[in-house]
Amino acid sequence: MEPLYLPRMIPWGIRLLRALMPQCRVAVTQGLRYLNERALLAYTPLLEAAECASFFQARGSIFVYSDERTFAAAIRETGFLRSSGVQVEVLTAEQVKSLEPAVDGQISGGLFFSGNGHCVDPFALGCRFAQAIESRGGEIIAAKADKLTRSDHGWTVSTGAGAFDAANVVVAAGYQSDRLLRPLGYTMPLQSERGYHLMLPQSGVSLSRPVAVAEHGLIATPMNKGLRLAGTSEFASEKTPLNEKRADLLFEHAKQVFSDLNRSGASRWLGNRPMLPDSLPAIGRARRHPGLLYNFGHHHLGLTHAAVSASVLSDVLFGRADSFVDTKFNLSRFGKFVGMKS
């Protein structure tokens, strides 16, 4: 799982928006802002119930720039960011290093996103949530879901641990969600984007907040078990072996900004992230099948949007969702482009 970021508009998304037509850019910004603004609020009751609010730190994040022209372009972009509700402040190189002394490389300046936060231990967070569910009578079954079938009860889910009946079923299988929905007549432009990170348990660098090296699309995040370097991704088959060079390159790029960085005991990670072409997730109710819902396609923001997506889906299930949610997040938005039967 990736670190959690809670800005009103994620800077990574801005890079995708630049490539879109102006009207699409506005539409995507509206959708991401809708989710991002509600992300922390949606998490609050869950964190309290699982007694793990300390896993989150709201100290903002910094994007540093080495190239003066790139930094100047980023400063010009702050107008659009602020108009989209983002809290952003331009910092000189000296101000960056005052906030984060570990940044000792040659930089031109930075942007401080004060509305951001991060999760210091995503795995432990997931375990706490699982324990909270079980303590309240819930049951967690670890098994591969193979097929969805309409039944007298509503739906039957065939899995490696047997068949389960339910009136309502939510497909939240990440990049493999289309394998369950396609046999029912739903096609979608879902793609796996493989993301890498390098975990440094003895980094030798102390950060109080995530620091991104903008030119390299790299972000260093302080976590309970060390410093996590993330930011590279690729499009490849899920069966393609991990490319060690991609993970190791993160260290080489980070070393340019953090000269004391140490990779002793480093471990590499690769994960498949579900990606849809408009940068928005798919959250909603299947048009032609009562009781069938879905929640996937969150790109690099799965942890960030987990709680708010569940809240949105709950509104859909109980008929409380507004037209904005249905327009922005329902899979039917792709129908005219891919011939979706919905």
Stockholm file with secondary structure:
# STOCKHOLM 1.0

chainA/1-342         MEPLYLPRMIPWGIRLLRALMPQCRVAVTQGLRYLNERALLAYTPLLEAAECASFFQARGSIFVYSDERTFAAAIRETGFLRSSGVQVEVLTAEQVKSLEPAVDGQISGGLFFSGNGHCVDPFALGCRFAQAIESRGGEIIAAKADKLTRSDHGWTVSTGAGAFDAANVVVAAGYQSDRLLRPLGYTMPLQSERGYHLMLPQSGVSLSRPVAVAEHGLIATPMNKGLRLAGTSEFASEKTPLNEKRADLLFEHAKQVFSDLNRSGASRWLGNRPMLPDSLPAIGRARRHPGLLYNFGHHHLGLTHAAVSASVLSDVLFGRADSFVDTKFNLSRFGKFVGMKS
#=GR chainA/1-342 SS CCCCCCCSSCHHHHHHHTTSCHHHHHHHHHHHHHHHHHHHHHHHHHHHHHTCGGGEECCCEEEEESSHHHHHHHHHHHHHHHHTTCCEEEEEHHHHHHHCTTCCSCCCEEEEETTCCEESCHHHHHHHHHHHHHHTTCCCCCCCEEEEEEETTEEEEEETTEEEEESCEEECCGGGHHHHHGGGTCCCCCEEEEEEEEEETTCSCCCSSCEEEGGGTEEEEEETTEEEEEEEEECCCTTSCCCHHHHHHHHHHHHTTCTTCCCTTCEEEEEEEEECTTSCCEEEECSSSTTEEEEECCTTCHHHHHHHHHHHHHHHHTTCCCHHHHHHHSGGGGHHHHTCCC
#=GC SS_cons         CCCCCCCSSCHHHHHHHTTSCHHHHHHHHHHHHHHHHHHHHHHHHHHHHHTCGGGEECCCEEEEESSHHHHHHHHHHHHHHHHTTCCEEEEEHHHHHHHCTTCCSCCCEEEEETTCCEESCHHHHHHHHHHHHHHTTCCCCCCCEEEEEEETTEEEEEETTEEEEESCEEECCGGGHHHHHGGGTCCCCCEEEEEEEEEETTCSCCCSSCEEEGGGTEEEEEETTEEEEEEEEECCCTTSCCCHHHHHHHHHHHHTTCTTCCCTTCEEEEEEEEECTTSCCEEEECSSSTTEEEEECCTTCHHHHHHHHHHHHHHHHTTCCCHHHHHHHSGGGGHHHHTCCC
//
